[in-house]
Amino acid sequence: MDLFSVLLSFLGIAVITAFIVLIIVAMSTKPYPDLGRYESEKYFMNEKQEKCLFPSINDPATLELSVIVPAYNEEERLPVMMDEALGYLEERKKKSSSFSYEVIVVDDGSKDKTTQTAQKYCSKFGSKKVRVLTLAKNRGKGGAIRLGMFSARGRFLLFADADGASKFSDFTKLENEMKNLKKDSSNRAVVCGSRAHLEEESIAQRSLFRTILMKGFHFVVWFLCVRGVKDTQCGFKLLTREAAILLFSNLHVERWAFDVDMLFLAQYFNIPVGEVAITWTEIEGSKMVPVFSWIQMGKDIILIRLRYLLGAWKIKEKSKVE
């Protein structure tokens, strides 16, 4: 058998394999995300230990800001973040009586005392300001944020990581960018906190292999899904209520790559997206394993693009959460 025949055989095998993979991906994919929740996830405990029903994101907003904090086994790191966030929010409230807020801690099926730790803040500040949503099982960061968003009362919805890596007072920077951003006709917009300005310093501290993986991940994100956003993964993002309803109703990815899915959808719907530099500090105890996580997210991003391209994942134009 000559070289041409061998190459032709390999090409045929590759085409058949790719076709089989595409069929498997299409047939094993649910067209729409699961927006349901367990019965226990519809309620929170107030400061009197009374069971109360969460509102719906379909209801009119009754507060200025909702802060969603996804937390998985964050018993130790959560207090630092909550103290900083509530300190800022209370000070803001003193300066402006019209400013109103809530913090929703979403315990994503933790095995430690994350819920009890968060509930102490509810007891201290009251359930009008702090609520705890305890998930019946672990859904992933994106899934936890989605249910937090769907339980929120704010005109604007901010999600912030429980580790406190983002300086919470930088919310003002996102808020100002949101004010300056031209919303679409339905008042939809997204503002991303960004660590891109810290990249040069971080590269100097990384090995060549990890730097190549990081750059490769950024290229895959840019090439396949999201353009115009330098840092898609920073866990500090602000959305209008209208944007949150539409994007999280269509969000398919519930784990680490959910940010890319959300921003892909934002660009699909032509929702304005802003980006602003924030102060960010590396915090010990991260749940992410850098090399493994980047490879995993790279795979997820390829699958995101593939599933939308094949039509395996559907997108609903209407924004009402059923």
N, C-alpha and C positions, 0 to 999 in steps of 0.2 A: 504493500500500500504506500503510495507516494505522500509527500508532505501535504499537498493540497487536499487530498482525500481525508487525511487525519484532521486537518484544520476544519474541513467541512463537517466532519462527524462531530467534533467538539462544539462547533457552532450550532448544529442541530440539537445536540443534547442541551446546550445552554438555553436555546429558545424554548424547547419543551419544558425544561425545568422552570424557567421564568413564567411560562404560561400556567403551569400547575400552581406555582406560588401565588400568582395573581388570582386564580380561581379560589384557592384556599383563603386568601385574605378577604376576598369579596364575600365568600359564603360564611365565614366565621365572624363577620362584623355586624353588629347591630346598627341599623341605619340611623337611629335617633338615640341621644343620651337618656339614661334613666334619671328622671327628675324626682322620683318618689323618695319618701323617707319613712322610717319606721315610726310607729305610733309614739314611742317614747321621745323621738326627736322633734316632736311638734310642741314640746313643753319645756319650760325652764322653771327653776325654783326661785321665788323671790326671797327678800331678806327675812321674811317671816316663815320661810320653809313651806310656803304654799305653792301648789302646782299651778302655773299660769301658761296660757296658750301664746305661742309666738305669733306676731302679726305676719302678714304676707307682703312680699315686695310689690304685689299688685295693688296694695292699698296706697292711698296718697301719703306722701312723706309728712312726718310730723316733727322731725328734727333736722338740724343743719348737717350733721356729720355722724355717720356710723363707721366705727373702726372694727374691722374683722381680724381676729388674731387666731390663725390656725395653730393648734398646739398638740404635739404628740410626744408624750413622756417628757414634758417640760416643767415638772414640779420644781426643779432647782433654778432654771434660767428665767422662768416666767415672771417672778416677782420683780426682778430688776427692770424688765421691760414695762411692766404694768405701773410701777412706781414712777418711771420717767414719763410715760404716756399720760397717766392721770394727773401728774403734777403739771404738765403743760396744758392739758385740757381744762383743768380747774382754774389755772391762772388766766387762761384765755376767757373763760366764763366770767371771771371777776372783772376783767377789762371791758367785756362786751356782754351786757345782759341779754342781748338778742341771740347770742351764740348758744346752741344746744348740741348735745352729743350723747352717744352711747358707745360702749365697748362691748363687743360680743366675742367672748373667748369660745372657740370651737374645739372641744376635746375630741381629737380624732381617734377614739378607741384606745386611749392610753392605758398602760398597765401599772402606772404609778399613781400618785395622788394629784394629778393635774387638775381634775375637776374640783377637788376640795380646796386646792390652793387658789384657784380662780374664784371660787364661791366666797372666800373670805373678803374679796374686794366688793362683791355684791353686798355682803353684810355691812361693810364699812361705808360704801358710797350709795347704796340703794339700788334696786333692780331697774329703776328708770335710767340709771347711768351704766350699770354693769350687769350683763347677763351671761350665763354659761349654757352653751348648747353641747350636750354630751352625746356623741354619736354611738349608736349601738355596736358598730364595728368600724374598723379602720378603712377609710375610703381613699386616703391619699390627700396631699395638700390641696390639690385642685378641687377635689370633692368636698373637703371640709370648708373651703372658702365659698364654694357654691351655696351650700346650705346656710352658711352664715349670711351671705348676701340675700338669700331668699327670706331671711328672718329679720331683715334690717328695716329701720324706720327713717333713715337719713336721705336728704336731697343728694348728698354726695357720699360715696362709699369708698373707704380707704382700707386696703388690706396691708397688714404689717406683720413681719415675722416675730415669733415669740421670743427669739433669742436676743432681741434688742440691738442687732447689728447696725440697723439704720438709726441715725439720730432722729428722734421723734419730732423735735421742733422744726426739722426740715420739711415737715408737712406744709409749713407756710410757703415754701418754695413751690411745692406742687400746687397749692391753692392759687398762688399768683399766676402760675402758668395756665391753670385751668381758666382763670378769669380772662386771660389774654387770648386763649385759644378760641377760634371761631367754631362754635358748635354746628352740628348739622341741623336740618330742619326739624328733627325730633328731639333736639337738645341733648344729643349724644356726643360724648368726648371721653378720652382716656389720657391720663398723664402718668408717665413712668419715671420713677426715681432711677438714677443711673450711676453706676460705678465705673463707667468707661474711662473717666479722667484718672482713675487710679491704676489703670492697666499697666502702664510702664513700670510703676513701682512693683506691682505684683509679678510681672515677668522676671524682674531681676531676682526675685526670691524663689522662683520655680525652677525645676530641672528642665532641660531641653525637651525631654519626652513629654512632660506635662504641658509645657508651652505649646508644643506641636498639637497635642490633643485639644487644648483650649482653642487654638486658632482654627483647627479643623472643625470643631463644633460650631464656632461662630460663622465659618464659611458655609457649612451645611444649612444653618438657620437662614442666612442671607440668601443663599442660592435657591432653596426650596420653599421657604415659607414667609419670612418677614424681612422687609427692606426698609431702611430709614430709621431703625431703632438700634442703637449701638449696644445696649444692654437689655436683653429681653428677660433675663433671669432675676433681676433685683426684686426682692420681695417687699416692695414699697410702691404701690400703685393706687392712683385715685381715679374713680369713675363717677360719671353722673349716674343717677338712679336709672335713667332711661337706657344708658349704655349697659349697665350691669344686667338689667332684665334681658336684653336681647343677646348679649354675649354669653352669659352663663346659662341661658336656656338652650344654647346651641353647643356649649362646650362638651367635647367628647372625651378629652384626656383628663383624668383625675389625679395623676401623680406628677412627678417633677416637671415634665415637659408641658404642663397645662398652660404656662405663660405664653408659649409659642402658639399653641392652639388659639388662645384668646386673642392674641395680636393678629394672627392670620385671619381670624373672623372679623376683627375690627377693620382690617384693610379690605376684606371681601365686601363689607357693608359700607365702605368709604367713610368710616367714622374717624374724625380727626384724632391723631395721636401726637401728644407732645412728650418731650423728654427733658429732664432737668437733673443736673448733677447734685448729689447729696453726700453727706458725710457718712461713711460706712466703716465699721471696725470688725475685724475677724474675731469671732467669739468661739471659745472652745466648746466642744460637745456637739458639733454639727452632725446631723444624721446622714449627710452626704459623704460618700467615699469618692474623692475627686476623679481618679482615673475610671473606676467602674461606672460612676454616675454619668460622666461625660459620654462614655461609650453607650450606655443604656439610653440616655436622652438623644444621642445621635441616631440610634436605631428608631426610637419613638418618632423623631421628627421626619425621618424618611417614610415611616408608615403613615404619619399624618398626611403628608403630601400625596402619597399613593392612594390612600383611602378616599380622600376628597376627589382626586383625579379620576378614580374608577367609579365614583358615585356611590361607593359603599357607605359613606357617611353623608347623610342628608342635612340640609340647612333649612330651618324654618324661618320664613320672613317675618311672621308675626312674633310679638315679643311677650305675650301673656303667658305666665307660668300657670300650668294647669294644676 
